[in-house]
Amino acid sequence: MDPMDEDKPALSHGQPLPPPPQAPRRPSSAASPSVAPSTVATGKHPAPDPSSSSAASAAGGPGQVPSKRRRGIGIVTPNACTECRKKRAKCDGGSPCSRCAAQKGVECHYELPVRQSKETLRNEIDYLRRQQRNNEQVLAALARPEVGDEVVSRIRGGQSVETISGWLDHAVPSTHSGGYGSVALRTVSPESSQRQSKFRQEGGQQSTLSGPFSSRDQTTPRSGSYPEVPNWGSVDTVPGPRSRVGSWVESQGSSLTAQTYRDPTMTPGLPEMRVPPETWTSITSDGSLVQHLLSLYFCWEYPTFASLSKEHFLDDFSDGRPRFCSPILVNALLALGCRFSSRPSTRANPDNPYTAGDHFFKESQRLFYQEQDHHNLTTIQALGIMSIREAGCGRDSESWYYAGQSVRLAIEMGLHRLQDDGRDDDESAVQAATFWGAFALDHAWSLATGSLPQCSCFPRLPPKPAIIDDIDASLWIPYTDDGAPLRRSYEQPSNVRSVYKCFCELSELVHQSLYILHSPGRPLTSKDLLNIYTQYLNWYDRIPEVLRLGVNFTPAVLFAHMYYHFAILLLFRPLIKLRLIGSLVTPRDVCSQAADAISSLLRSYSQLYTLRRTPSFVPYFVLTSSIMHLAIGATFSKASDAEQAMPSVEPRVTEAIRSGIADLTEMAPCHFFAEQALNILRYLAKKWRIDVEVNLMDGTEALNQGKGDFENLTRPVTSSLNFFAPNVADPDFNCTWAEPRPARGKPDAKVDDVDVDQTAETLENPLFWPFPMQGRPMLPTGKELEEAGFALI
């Protein structure tokens, strides 16, 4: 059976769309339908039936013979039957038409017209995409020894490709199963669905599974989401995003690095420069290098946290107009693009990879400090790009500062007061993109550091940038120093505007969660926590189909999914030592599943594109998920082997930690924060007495030669805000001008000091946060903790 004959999309009137080119034949003896075929295809009003057509024809006058070539207006259908088309005769649209009815042995049937509505064409495209996905998944499964024979048996048994693909989705483990981050696939029982519905009532929100963007059955688990019923430690865990992504990776046959590439001088998606490079930067006169670096940025980083409109920027960049392009912005983009290149020409010192982009970045700084007024769009955009670049370099204080300056300038310029007045002018589009990019970046840093954002609790927000079909349909092509691959299988619709809009919506949820966690005078309650958690789940259910993992795998889409899990993890991480009274949700279980999902998505990204080309915040995601795995390992080891000096850790936890360290090692050459994250993980593993033997990738030790002990590298320094410094001691907070304070336990220690320290230790801290310099949630203590709906585990 042809797989194209299965699961055809419905037309506007509920009739199935036949696969081209063969149309269903309509027997001449069939009863006349109430709606003519032309009505079904075009959605217009029904044509009159044949009897009324004859009456209208005879009404021309007495004794007048009806002509076969002259018919009255209104009785000719735009969709003639096949026989009338062959004879080039007029057709009245009947079933059968009057001409075919007057002839013997002629079958009257209709084919769909060539002109179809946009909605019909979209349905057909979606149908073909589903069929392609199903075919690729079944073909990939045939190559897997554990399921290949079963797939062949089902094909021989007459099952359709869609049926087999559904079986693979819900009954077969992921291709890369076996690690801690991998997840087995299962279907959700009706009992589980009832418990999920019960949870949504707890959270105070109604499910929006039937919303306009939902395409999933309520009995099917959300890919990459979390069940509302904790199942930590069970064999049947939640289906993660690896299943579809992994099968797509398999279908490609080989990695991106092994492909044949186009000419690297042919940068995809960039117009030809009509002005010399010196118009925008004084660092280089090589126009091909400038375009190469911009292409790298737009391929691997854009549009995550982007505060510029690509189309407007490129138009002014190529023509030399300073309206939506400026030297400070171009130099910032070039500095960020250098991080995705290994060419010596992208480094300030050709022999030192740590200097990649430094010369362009220093030029951006010079231009920024030279400006007398920073209140313009390109400066706000440049500050956002500079923040992203510094985040990748591990300079979190500088990155946080630039992000804060960007959003404050946007608010001072009144960009948040834009009105949706129906105008489609360029200025409004760029202003909206500028504000939302600054807004999202500021909230990402507030989320990562545990602080309130720059906007008020209930901010006034402008309309989100509009989704333009032509821009969304533009192709995303992986571009590297070698150029772009010749194989068209790597081309995907970018869906860049859809990604950006969903990212803005997710940032609004992050805004709400930050004020729930960190508002002084309004301590956190379990009701508030469940309410915002439900909103996160509903957001994930409503994302458009084109952004789901079974449809699109561009870096921006994978990053958006990782950011969602990152936000969920940081929402619950401070509370992993607590349980929610009267709820089935357990913070520790939600955090562990979020960490698993991030690890799973990262493995998919690594297999698709390698980890040397990832958005700048990905190392922060990996660090957060790895710390969660370490915390779980520490809890497990304390409960099972408390007497051992270095207790053992559950094998799958060990595997997850090893995977996280290997991922950070691979990212270290282009993400310098990844090296800092490695030192943090080593310090925390030693502090929490977790014995994890990790065989690091080649070159990792070289990154750390001559840089001292990792314990010293994780201590606070005076030149930083130390957001990610876990090794904080008393002297880092206290300053003694007289004699040094004696260490605890020494004979000459003061009694009062010892008593204060011991008293502090006896009060059990209900929160968990690995970085003392970051903010903590506002949580009540003692009896008020229980009144807020929390209890210690």
LINRANOR-V803004 format. One record per residue. N is the residue number from 0. RES is the residue in one letter. PHI is phi in radians with two decimals (none if undefined). PSI is psi in whole degrees, 0 to 359 (NA if undefined). OMEGA is omega as a letter, one per 20 degrees, with the letter a starting at -180 (none if undefined). Layout:
# LINRANOR-V803004
[[N:RES:PHI:PSI:OMEGA] [N:RES:PHI:PSI:OMEGA]]
This chain:
# LINRANOR-V803004
[[0:M:none:134:r] [1:D:-1.20:127:r] [2:P:-1.09:340:r] [3:M:-1.27:347:r] [4:D:-1.45:356:a] [5:E:-1.76:144:r] [6:D:0.92:59:a] [7:K:-1.40:140:r] [8:P:-1.19:152:a] [9:A:-1.49:149:r] [10:L:-1.44:182:a] [11:S:-1.13:336:r] [12:H:-1.86:17:r] [13:G:1.54:0:r] [14:Q:-1.56:146:a] [15:P:-1.21:149:r] [16:L:-1.50:115:a] [17:P:-1.23:148:r] [18:P:-1.28:138:r] [19:P:-1.25:153:j] [20:P:-1.66:352:a] [21:Q:-1.44:126:r] [22:A:-1.79:152:r] [23:P:-1.15:136:a] [24:R:-1.53:142:a] [25:R:-1.89:116:a] [26:P:-1.12:147:a] [27:S:-1.18:337:a] [28:S:-1.51:1:a] [29:A:-1.20:153:r] [30:A:-1.23:148:a] [31:S:-1.20:127:r] [32:P:-1.30:161:r] [33:S:-1.31:340:r] [34:V:-2.12:128:a] [35:A:-1.19:158:r] [36:P:-1.00:324:r] [37:S:-1.10:329:r] [38:T:-1.21:321:r] [39:V:-1.12:320:a] [40:A:-1.36:323:a] [41:T:-1.87:346:a] [42:G:1.36:13:a] [43:K:-1.49:179:r] [44:H:-1.18:152:a] [45:P:-1.18:145:r] [46:A:-1.36:156:r] [47:P:-1.10:156:r] [48:D:-1.37:166:a] [49:P:-1.02:322:a] [50:S:-1.08:318:r] [51:S:-1.19:331:r] [52:S:-1.16:318:a] [53:S:-1.14:319:r] [54:A:-1.09:319:r] [55:A:-1.16:326:a] [56:S:-1.24:323:a] [57:A:-1.34:350:a] [58:A:-1.41:5:a] [59:G:-1.23:335:r] [60:G:2.74:158:a] [61:P:-1.21:137:r] [62:G:1.31:2:a] [63:Q:-1.50:126:a] [64:V:-1.46:126:a] [65:P:-1.09:134:r] [66:S:-1.61:142:r] [67:K:-1.31:338:a] [68:R:-1.75:353:r] [69:R:-2.17:118:a] [70:R:-2.21:155:a] [71:G:-1.25:158:r] [72:I:-1.18:133:r] [73:G:1.85:351:a] [74:I:-1.96:9:r] [75:V:-1.86:124:a] [76:T:-1.58:144:r] [77:P:-1.26:347:a] [78:N:-2.05:87:a] [79:A:-1.30:157:r] [80:C:-1.24:168:a] [81:T:-1.09:319:a] [82:E:-1.14:317:r] [83:C:-1.17:327:r] [84:R:-1.11:317:r] [85:K:-1.09:319:a] [86:K:-1.50:359:a] [87:R:0.96:39:a] [88:A:-1.86:158:r] [89:K:-1.23:146:a] [90:C:-2.23:138:a] [91:D:-1.61:359:r] [92:G:1.44:6:r] [93:G:-1.29:174:r] [94:S:-2.36:90:j] [95:P:-1.39:163:r] [96:C:-1.25:163:a] [97:S:-1.11:328:a] [98:R:-1.22:316:r] [99:C:-1.23:328:a] [100:A:-1.17:331:a] [101:A:-1.37:349:a] [102:Q:-1.90:147:a] [103:K:-1.63:141:r] [104:G:1.29:17:r] [105:V:-1.90:129:r] [106:E:-1.68:128:a] [107:C:-1.78:115:r] [108:H:-2.51:161:a] [109:Y:-2.08:143:r] [110:E:-1.89:155:r] [111:L:-1.11:140:r] [112:P:-1.18:157:r] [113:V:-1.18:322:a] [114:R:-1.38:116:a] [115:Q:-2.17:159:a] [116:S:-1.27:161:r] [117:K:-1.09:323:a] [118:E:-1.11:319:r] [119:T:-1.12:318:r] [120:L:-1.13:321:r] [121:R:-1.11:319:r] [122:N:-1.07:320:a] [123:E:-1.17:321:r] [124:I:-1.13:316:r] [125:D:-1.06:319:r] [126:Y:-1.09:316:r] [127:L:-1.15:324:r] [128:R:-1.14:319:r] [129:R:-1.10:318:r] [130:Q:-1.11:319:r] [131:Q:-1.11:318:r] [132:R:-1.11:317:r] [133:N:-1.11:317:r] [134:N:-1.09:316:a] [135:E:-1.12:322:a] [136:Q:-1.17:318:r] [137:V:-1.18:318:r] [138:L:-1.10:320:r] [139:A:-1.14:324:a] [140:A:-1.19:331:r] [141:L:-1.09:333:a] [142:A:-1.49:356:a] [143:R:-1.67:120:a] [144:P:-1.09:332:a] [145:E:-1.34:341:a] [146:V:-2.23:353:a] [147:G:-1.02:315:a] [148:D:-1.13:320:r] [149:E:-1.15:322:r] [150:V:-1.11:316:r] [151:V:-1.07:318:r] [152:S:-1.08:320:a] [153:R:-1.22:324:r] [154:I:-1.13:315:r] [155:R:-1.14:333:r] [156:G:-1.37:0:r] [157:G:1.59:9:r] [158:Q:-1.26:146:r] [159:S:-1.33:162:r] [160:V:-1.08:323:r] [161:E:-1.12:319:r] [162:T:-1.10:317:r] [163:I:-1.15:320:r] [164:S:-1.10:319:r] [165:G:-1.11:322:r] [166:W:-1.10:319:r] [167:L:-1.11:324:a] [168:D:-1.16:321:a] [169:H:-1.91:351:a] [170:A:-2.22:353:a] [171:V:-2.06:134:r] [172:P:-1.06:158:r] [173:S:-1.06:154:a] [174:T:-0.99:325:a] [175:H:-1.86:32:a] [176:S:-1.25:161:r] [177:G:2.13:332:r] [178:G:-1.53:171:a] [179:Y:-1.15:326:a] [180:G:-1.42:347:r] [181:S:-1.41:158:a] [182:V:-2.32:139:r] [183:A:-1.41:152:a] [184:L:-1.66:145:r] [185:R:-2.72:166:r] [186:T:-1.74:156:a] [187:V:-1.61:130:r] [188:S:-1.28:159:r] [189:P:-1.02:326:r] [190:E:-1.10:320:r] [191:S:-1.13:320:r] [192:S:-1.09:322:r] [193:Q:-1.14:321:r] [194:R:-1.18:324:r] [195:Q:-1.11:317:r] [196:S:-1.08:322:r] [197:K:-1.11:321:r] [198:F:-1.09:318:a] [199:R:-1.08:329:r] [200:Q:-1.21:326:r] [201:E:-1.10:319:a] [202:G:-1.31:352:r] [203:G:1.42:13:a] [204:Q:-2.19:145:r] [205:Q:-1.53:145:r] [206:S:-1.16:141:r] [207:T:-1.97:33:r] [208:L:-1.07:335:r] [209:S:-1.63:18:a] [210:G:-1.22:178:a] [211:P:-1.16:336:a] [212:F:-1.73:356:a] [213:S:-1.40:133:r] [214:S:-2.29:18:a] [215:R:-2.03:146:r] [216:D:-1.24:147:a] [217:Q:-1.18:342:r] [218:T:-1.58:3:r] [219:T:-1.82:133:a] [220:P:-1.21:148:r] [221:R:-1.25:131:r] [222:S:-1.24:121:r] [223:G:1.44:357:r] [224:S:-1.64:188:a] [225:Y:-2.08:143:r] [226:P:-1.32:152:r] [227:E:-1.39:351:r] [228:V:-1.84:121:a] [229:P:-1.14:137:r] [230:N:-2.37:32:a] [231:W:-1.08:130:r] [232:G:1.59:350:a] [233:S:-1.47:162:a] [234:V:-1.27:319:a] [235:D:-1.49:100:r] [236:T:-1.85:180:a] [237:V:-1.29:140:r] [238:P:-1.15:129:a] [239:G:-1.76:181:a] [240:P:-1.35:358:a] [241:R:-1.24:332:a] [242:S:-1.05:305:a] [243:R:-1.31:321:r] [244:V:-1.12:317:a] [245:G:-1.10:319:r] [246:S:-1.18:326:r] [247:W:-1.17:321:r] [248:V:-1.08:316:r] [249:E:-1.04:321:a] [250:S:-1.18:342:a] [251:Q:-1.32:339:r] [252:G:1.51:323:a] [253:S:-2.70:165:a] [254:S:-1.33:165:a] [255:L:-1.11:328:a] [256:T:-1.26:348:a] [257:A:-1.76:11:a] [258:Q:-1.61:165:r] [259:T:-1.52:140:a] [260:Y:-2.02:154:r] [261:R:-1.22:174:r] [262:D:-1.05:122:a] [263:P:-1.10:344:r] [264:T:-1.36:348:r] [265:M:-1.59:91:a] [266:T:-1.40:125:a] [267:P:-1.30:137:r] [268:G:1.42:0:a] [269:L:-1.90:134:r] [270:P:-1.28:162:r] [271:E:-1.23:136:r] [272:M:-1.28:125:r] [273:R:-1.80:6:r] [274:V:-2.30:155:r] [275:P:-1.19:153:a] [276:P:-1.04:331:a] [277:E:-1.08:346:r] [278:T:-1.08:328:a] [279:W:-1.99:335:a] [280:T:-2.53:144:r] [281:S:-1.73:4:a] [282:I:-1.44:324:a] [283:T:-2.50:153:r] [284:S:-1.93:9:a] [285:D:-1.53:103:a] [286:G:-1.14:325:r] [287:S:-1.17:325:r] [288:L:-1.16:319:r] [289:V:-1.07:313:r] [290:Q:-1.17:325:r] [291:H:-1.10:315:a] [292:L:-1.20:322:r] [293:L:-1.13:321:r] [294:S:-1.11:321:r] [295:L:-1.09:318:r] [296:Y:-1.11:310:a] [297:F:-1.20:340:r] [298:C:-1.42:315:a] [299:W:-1.88:337:a] [300:E:-1.91:318:a] [301:Y:-1.22:141:j] [302:P:-1.81:19:a] [303:T:-1.12:122:a] [304:F:1.02:22:a] [305:A:-1.35:131:r] [306:S:-1.85:14:r] [307:L:-2.17:156:r] [308:S:-1.64:116:a] [309:K:-1.00:314:a] [310:E:-1.13:315:a] [311:H:-1.18:321:r] [312:F:-1.10:312:a] [313:L:-1.16:324:r] [314:D:-1.05:312:a] [315:D:-1.27:327:r] [316:F:-1.09:315:a] [317:S:-1.27:330:a] [318:D:-1.63:351:r] [319:G:1.41:19:r] [320:R:-1.50:138:a] [321:P:-1.60:13:a] [322:R:-1.22:304:a] [323:F:-2.02:21:r] [324:C:-2.56:145:a] [325:S:-2.68:161:r] [326:P:-1.03:321:a] [327:I:-1.13:322:r] [328:L:-1.23:317:a] [329:V:-1.11:316:r] [330:N:-1.13:323:r] [331:A:-1.13:318:r] [332:L:-1.13:320:r] [333:L:-1.15:322:r] [334:A:-1.10:320:r] [335:L:-1.25:321:r] [336:G:-1.11:331:r] [337:C:-1.08:335:a] [338:R:-1.17:339:a] [339:F:-1.68:8:a] [340:S:-2.14:148:r] [341:S:-1.93:12:r] [342:R:-1.24:138:r] [343:P:-1.03:332:a] [344:S:-1.21:348:r] [345:T:-1.58:3:a] [346:R:-1.95:146:r] [347:A:-1.16:321:r] [348:N:-1.98:109:a] [349:P:-0.97:336:a] [350:D:-1.61:357:a] [351:N:-2.13:107:a] [352:P:-1.13:340:r] [353:Y:-1.22:347:a] [354:T:-1.71:13:a] [355:A:-1.04:122:r] [356:G:1.41:358:a] [357:D:-1.08:322:a] [358:H:-1.17:321:r] [359:F:-1.20:323:a] [360:F:-1.19:320:r] [361:K:-1.11:327:r] [362:E:-1.18:321:r] [363:S:-1.09:317:r] [364:Q:-1.08:317:a] [365:R:-1.06:316:a] [366:L:-1.18:325:r] [367:F:-1.15:313:a] [368:Y:-1.26:342:r] [369:Q:-1.40:335:a] [370:E:-1.18:142:r] [371:Q:-1.59:337:r] [372:D:-2.43:119:a] [373:H:-1.60:3:a] [374:H:-1.47:72:r] [375:N:-2.58:158:a] [376:L:-1.09:315:a] [377:T:-1.19:330:r] [378:T:-1.23:319:r] [379:I:-1.07:317:r] [380:Q:-1.13:319:a] [381:A:-1.12:322:r] [382:L:-1.09:321:r] [383:G:-1.11:317:r] [384:I:-1.14:320:r] [385:M:-1.11:323:r] [386:S:-1.12:316:r] [387:I:-1.09:319:a] [388:R:-1.14:317:a] [389:E:-1.20:330:r] [390:A:-1.10:317:r] [391:G:-1.15:332:r] [392:C:-1.43:355:r] [393:G:1.51:8:r] [394:R:-1.68:78:a] [395:D:-1.16:326:a] [396:S:-1.13:314:r] [397:E:-1.13:319:r] [398:S:-1.10:316:r] [399:W:-1.06:320:a] [400:Y:-1.14:313:a] [401:Y:-1.13:321:r] [402:A:-1.12:318:r] [403:G:-1.13:318:r] [404:Q:-1.08:321:a] [405:S:-1.10:311:a] [406:V:-1.28:328:r] [407:R:-1.17:319:r] [408:L:-1.12:322:r] [409:A:-1.10:319:r] [410:I:-1.22:320:r] [411:E:-1.11:329:r] [412:M:-1.40:355:r] [413:G:1.34:22:a] [414:L:-1.17:339:r] [415:H:-1.36:353:a] [416:R:-1.75:13:r] [417:L:-1.09:142:a] [418:Q:-1.91:146:r] [419:D:-1.50:78:a] [420:D:-1.67:13:r] [421:G:1.47:356:r] [422:R:-1.25:146:a] [423:D:-2.12:38:a] [424:D:-1.49:160:a] [425:D:-1.13:320:a] [426:E:-1.05:315:a] [427:S:-1.13:321:a] [428:A:-1.11:317:a] [429:V:-1.23:321:r] [430:Q:-1.08:318:r] [431:A:-1.11:316:r] [432:A:-1.11:322:a] [433:T:-1.12:313:a] [434:F:-1.13:311:a] [435:W:-1.15:327:r] [436:G:-1.14:315:r] [437:A:-1.13:320:r] [438:F:-1.09:312:a] [439:A:-1.14:319:a] [440:L:-1.18:318:r] [441:D:-1.07:321:a] [442:H:-1.29:329:r] [443:A:-1.11:318:r] [444:W:-1.24:323:r] [445:S:-1.12:322:r] [446:L:-1.16:317:a] [447:A:-1.23:333:a] [448:T:-1.87:359:r] [449:G:1.19:49:a] [450:S:-2.39:165:r] [451:L:-1.35:147:r] [452:P:-1.32:177:a] [453:Q:-1.32:339:a] [454:C:-1.49:159:r] [455:S:-1.26:176:a] [456:C:-1.10:320:r] [457:F:-2.13:79:a] [458:P:-1.32:157:r] [459:R:-1.59:119:a] [460:L:-2.01:144:r] [461:P:-1.41:169:r] [462:P:-1.07:148:r] [463:K:-1.35:152:r] [464:P:-0.96:138:a] [465:A:-1.24:150:r] [466:I:-1.50:121:a] [467:I:-1.91:121:a] [468:D:-1.01:318:a] [469:D:-1.11:322:r] [470:I:-1.25:320:r] [471:D:-1.12:326:a] [472:A:-1.39:349:r] [473:S:-1.09:145:a] [474:L:-1.39:141:r] [475:W:-1.73:127:a] [476:I:-2.19:127:r] [477:P:-1.13:125:a] [478:Y:-2.16:131:a] [479:T:-2.33:189:r] [480:D:-1.07:335:r] [481:D:-1.49:356:a] [482:G:1.83:207:r] [483:A:-1.96:144:a] [484:P:-1.16:148:r] [485:L:-1.33:334:a] [486:R:-1.18:125:a] [487:R:-1.28:348:a] [488:S:-1.14:343:r] [489:Y:-1.52:352:r] [490:E:-1.39:135:r] [491:Q:-2.42:150:r] [492:P:-1.05:134:a] [493:S:-1.24:324:a] [494:N:0.86:36:a] [495:V:-1.16:322:a] [496:R:-1.26:323:r] [497:S:-1.14:319:r] [498:V:-1.07:315:a] [499:Y:-1.12:319:r] [500:K:-1.14:316:r] [501:C:-1.11:325:r] [502:F:-1.13:321:r] [503:C:-1.12:317:r] [504:E:-1.10:320:r] [505:L:-1.14:323:r] [506:S:-1.13:328:r] [507:E:-1.14:322:r] [508:L:-1.17:321:r] [509:V:-1.05:321:r] [510:H:-1.03:313:r] [511:Q:-1.10:316:a] [512:S:-1.15:326:r] [513:L:-1.15:319:r] [514:Y:-1.28:332:r] [515:I:-1.19:321:a] [516:L:-1.42:324:a] [517:H:-2.12:18:a] [518:S:-1.47:116:r] [519:P:-1.11:143:r] [520:G:1.43:355:r] [521:R:-2.36:80:a] [522:P:-1.06:155:a] [523:L:-1.19:141:r] [524:T:-2.17:157:a] [525:S:-1.15:330:r] [526:K:-1.13:315:r] [527:D:-1.09:320:a] [528:L:-1.12:313:r] [529:L:-1.16:328:r] [530:N:-1.14:311:a] [531:I:-1.23:327:r] [532:Y:-1.10:319:r] [533:T:-1.10:322:r] [534:Q:-1.14:323:r] [535:Y:-1.07:314:a] [536:L:-1.08:318:r] [537:N:-1.18:324:r] [538:W:-1.05:316:a] [539:Y:-1.14:324:r] [540:D:-1.18:331:a] [541:R:-1.63:358:a] [542:I:-1.09:144:a] [543:P:-1.03:155:a] [544:E:-1.05:325:a] [545:V:-1.19:346:r] [546:L:-1.79:5:r] [547:R:-1.42:156:a] [548:L:-1.19:339:r] [549:G:-1.40:356:a] [550:V:-2.06:318:a] [551:N:-2.36:137:a] [552:F:-2.30:30:r] [553:T:-1.18:157:r] [554:P:-0.95:323:a] [555:A:-1.15:321:r] [556:V:-1.18:314:r] [557:L:-1.07:321:r] [558:F:-1.13:319:r] [559:A:-1.07:320:r] [560:H:-1.16:318:r] [561:M:-1.12:321:a] [562:Y:-1.14:323:r] [563:Y:-1.04:312:r] [564:H:-1.18:326:r] [565:F:-1.07:316:r] [566:A:-1.14:319:r] [567:I:-1.09:316:a] [568:L:-1.09:314:a] [569:L:-1.28:340:r] [570:L:-1.18:322:a] [571:F:-1.82:346:a] [572:R:-1.02:318:r] [573:P:-1.11:347:a] [574:L:-1.93:18:a] [575:I:-1.22:347:r] [576:K:-1.60:6:a] [577:L:-2.09:164:r] [578:R:-2.19:157:a] [579:L:-1.66:118:a] [580:I:-1.14:127:r] [581:G:1.37:11:a] [582:S:-2.21:150:r] [583:L:-1.45:352:r] [584:V:-1.40:130:r] [585:T:-2.05:121:a] [586:P:-0.94:321:a] [587:R:-1.12:320:a] [588:D:-1.18:317:r] [589:V:-1.09:318:a] [590:C:-1.14:319:a] [591:S:-1.13:321:r] [592:Q:-1.25:325:r] [593:A:-1.13:318:r] [594:A:-1.11:320:r] [595:D:-1.06:316:a] [596:A:-1.12:320:r] [597:I:-1.11:316:r] [598:S:-1.08:319:a] [599:S:-1.14:314:r] [600:L:-1.10:324:a] [601:L:-1.18:322:r] [602:R:-1.11:322:r] [603:S:-1.10:314:r] [604:Y:-1.06:318:a] [605:S:-1.09:318:a] [606:Q:-1.26:330:r] [607:L:-1.37:312:a] [608:Y:-2.29:357:a] [609:T:1.23:163:a] [610:L:-1.66:9:r] [611:R:-1.43:352:r] [612:R:-2.31:84:r] [613:T:-2.31:154:r] [614:P:-1.00:156:a] [615:S:-1.13:333:a] [616:F:-1.53:356:a] [617:V:-1.05:318:r] [618:P:-1.02:328:r] [619:Y:-1.19:324:r] [620:F:-1.11:316:a] [621:V:-1.13:317:r] [622:L:-1.06:316:a] [623:T:-1.12:316:r] [624:S:-1.19:323:r] [625:S:-1.19:322:r] [626:I:-1.09:322:r] [627:M:-1.11:319:r] [628:H:-1.12:321:r] [629:L:-1.09:318:a] [630:A:-1.11:320:r] [631:I:-1.13:318:r] [632:G:-1.10:321:r] [633:A:-1.15:320:r] [634:T:-1.12:317:a] [635:F:-1.14:318:a] [636:S:-1.20:323:r] [637:K:-1.16:324:a] [638:A:-1.30:333:a] [639:S:-1.83:324:a] [640:D:-2.31:56:a] [641:A:-1.16:337:a] [642:E:-1.48:342:a] [643:Q:-1.40:149:r] [644:A:-1.18:320:r] [645:M:-2.32:84:a] [646:P:-1.09:156:r] [647:S:-1.34:162:a] [648:V:-2.14:147:r] [649:E:-0.95:136:a] [650:P:-0.99:319:a] [651:R:-1.22:331:r] [652:V:-1.19:318:r] [653:T:-1.03:317:r] [654:E:-1.11:319:r] [655:A:-1.15:319:r] [656:I:-1.15:317:r] [657:R:-1.07:319:r] [658:S:-1.12:319:r] [659:G:-1.10:319:r] [660:I:-1.18:321:r] [661:A:-1.13:321:r] [662:D:-1.12:316:r] [663:L:-1.13:325:r] [664:T:-1.11:319:r] [665:E:-1.17:327:a] [666:M:-1.41:342:a] [667:A:-0.98:321:a] [668:P:-1.06:332:a] [669:C:-2.03:347:r] [670:H:-2.09:100:a] [671:F:-1.26:340:r] [672:F:-1.17:334:r] [673:A:-1.07:324:r] [674:E:-1.15:319:r] [675:Q:-1.11:321:r] [676:A:-1.12:324:r] [677:L:-1.07:317:r] [678:N:-1.13:323:r] [679:I:-1.12:316:a] [680:L:-1.13:321:r] [681:R:-1.14:320:r] [682:Y:-1.15:313:a] [683:L:-1.15:325:r] [684:A:-1.12:321:r] [685:K:-1.23:319:a] [686:K:-1.12:321:a] [687:W:-1.61:10:r] [688:R:0.99:52:r] [689:I:-1.93:119:a] [690:D:-1.60:99:r] [691:V:-2.10:113:r] [692:E:-1.51:116:a] [693:V:-2.11:125:r] [694:N:-1.56:98:a] [695:L:-1.25:155:r] [696:M:-1.20:158:r] [697:D:-1.04:136:r] [698:G:1.73:348:a] [699:T:-1.17:315:a] [700:E:-1.13:328:r] [701:A:-1.13:330:r] [702:L:-1.16:335:a] [703:N:-1.88:2:a] [704:Q:-1.16:133:r] [705:G:1.32:13:a] [706:K:-1.94:10:r] [707:G:1.49:180:a] [708:D:-1.27:144:a] [709:F:-1.18:339:r] [710:E:-1.17:321:r] [711:N:-1.24:329:a] [712:L:-1.26:346:r] [713:T:-1.79:10:r] [714:R:-1.54:156:r] [715:P:-1.14:150:r] [716:V:-2.22:156:a] [717:T:-1.32:345:a] [718:S:-1.61:10:a] [719:S:-2.47:159:r] [720:L:-1.39:352:r] [721:N:1.02:43:r] [722:F:-1.09:328:a] [723:F:-2.06:46:r] [724:A:-1.93:102:a] [725:P:-1.45:340:a] [726:N:-1.64:78:a] [727:V:-1.95:130:a] [728:A:-2.07:178:a] [729:D:-0.98:313:a] [730:P:-1.06:341:r] [731:D:-1.30:345:r] [732:F:-1.95:325:a] [733:N:-1.81:146:r] [734:C:-2.19:118:a] [735:T:-1.87:124:a] [736:W:-1.61:336:r] [737:A:-1.61:220:a] [738:E:-1.21:150:a] [739:P:-1.06:145:r] [740:R:-1.30:127:a] [741:P:-1.21:151:r] [742:A:-1.22:151:r] [743:R:-1.14:142:r] [744:G:1.60:350:r] [745:K:-1.41:152:a] [746:P:-1.08:328:a] [747:D:-1.64:15:r] [748:A:-1.23:143:r] [749:K:-1.25:140:a] [750:V:-1.12:319:a] [751:D:-1.10:318:a] [752:D:-1.12:316:a] [753:V:-1.09:318:a] [754:D:-1.10:318:a] [755:V:-1.09:316:a] [756:D:-1.13:316:a] [757:Q:-1.15:323:r] [758:T:-1.11:320:r] [759:A:-1.12:323:a] [760:E:-1.24:331:a] [761:T:-1.28:339:r] [762:L:-1.47:108:a] [763:E:-1.22:127:a] [764:N:-1.44:121:a] [765:P:-1.39:353:a] [766:L:-1.77:156:r] [767:F:-2.17:121:r] [768:W:-2.65:123:a] [769:P:-1.38:346:a] [770:F:-2.04:103:a] [771:P:-1.05:335:a] [772:M:-1.45:357:r] [773:Q:-1.61:164:a] [774:G:-1.30:159:r] [775:R:-2.17:154:r] [776:P:-1.12:152:r] [777:M:-1.44:102:a] [778:L:-2.17:133:r] [779:P:-1.22:168:a] [780:T:-2.21:168:r] [781:G:1.09:224:a] [782:K:-1.15:328:r] [783:E:-1.15:334:r] [784:L:-1.10:317:r] [785:E:-1.19:323:r] [786:E:-1.13:332:r] [787:A:-1.38:354:r] [788:G:1.72:18:a] [789:F:-2.12:155:r] [790:A:-2.62:145:r] [791:L:-1.16:143:r] [792:I:-1.28:NA:none]]
